[in-house]
Amino acid sequence: MLMNPDTVSAVASLTDSVMRQRKSVRAFLPDAVPRALLEELLAIAATAPSNSNTQPWHVHLLAGEPKQALSRALLQAHAANNVPPFSHFPDALPPACVARQDDFGKRYYGVLGIDRADAVARARQTARNFVFFDAPVGLIFTIDGQLHKHSWLDYGLFVQNVMLAATARGLASCPQVSFARYTPVIARQLELPPGRVVVCGMSIGYADQKAAVNELSMPREPLENMATWQGF
């Protein structure tokens, strides 16, 4: 059904606003999130496209003691550093990515008052990931490990939908790849089926508006740096 121009403009404005409001929040209020609200946002997030409608996603939602139990196991593994080596990135990042990563580090640790040379303080802050930044709800996203990178692309679309649906409902979120390193720990704790691997984790709840870290805003590249146009 075609929408009239005024409706198109209103819908575009609202959609753009939700996308711009979404950001990674790392300090949450303790207020509980109703299960019905989480079910609602997951149902709409599941409208994400996937290759041949394979829908490769599965989400574990944790609150209360189950979330705390997982956090305890992860914190123990993090402190002991007893998991196989894992890197989120290749050994040699493209120079443009290195520059943006370095800029993120300066902004992130700067707002937290952490010297980037202080490895102990940085490790302590990394550990905050594993308590889901004190959010009331923790999500663990898993995928069948035999699937290829194109299915991981599909998964990314789903994860983005989760965050946008959460934002539209007044919730804050933070996607966290840090969990992927601890797939063996998470697999034992959540009794994952054989062959499942962790894509990422996510914290969901209500943002603590007084926390300085939540004021962090990351710049985006201008269009001329991210798009090549032909035939226009």
Disulfide bonds with the S-S distance in Angstrom:
none
